[in-house]
Amino acid sequence: MSRLRNIEESWVPRTRLGELVKQGLITLDKIFANNLVVKEKEIIDVLLPQLREDVVKIAMVQQMSASGQRSKFKAVVLVGAEGFIGIGAAKSREVGPAIRKAIGKAKLSVIPILRGCGSKECGCGGTHSIPFKINGKCGSVRIQLIPAPAGVGLACADKVKQLLRLAGIEDIWSKTFGDTRTSENLVKATFNALKNAHKFSFNL
């Protein structure tokens, strides 16, 4: 709580939405319901204090410049809480700053997860899985997430499990296509699938 209090006291909002959040006049549910754009990571810090962070990948990347070849570290990071997930990637000359930048970007990308029990074998009406099949894509990687009955667990790749656990999903089946060895694209495709679930639900 002291960390949250420090954020609230030191934070000077730069947007109207930030001012509303600091004054306690708007909730996270209203922000997502009205499709408002979050431009300050402190908004997520205040409204989702239980958010956890998880590093997906750290890799060294090289790029040519006029002065020669330069090396940087690229970090891919997940942030999540029960029913919410975000992903971010950033580069820096050092690992620490790359991770911190990626965390900041991940907070700005946080979305609510549409959870449910869409498995015909279960039908418990809980929120342990997803309500229907959803598809996502990133680069050459495609993934399909399929509702599973309670007790199945996360029947998917380790990196996908990493994301789903943070989001609070307990049971799922998955099918993947393309170059799934590219962990960054696989995780981003999964995030894309969870994001697409909202578009599909509006058309039902």
Secondary structure, 3 states (H helix, E strand, C coil): CHHHHHHHHHCCCCCHHHHHHHCCCCCHHHHHHCCCCCCCHHHHHHHCCCCEEEEEEEEEEEEEECCEEEEEEEEEEEEEECCEEEEEEEEECCHHHHHHHHHHHHHHCCEECCCECCCCCCCCCCCCECCCCEEEEECCEEEEEEECCCCCCEECCHHHHHHHHHHCCCCEEEEEECCCCCHHHHHHHHHHHHHHHHHHHHCC
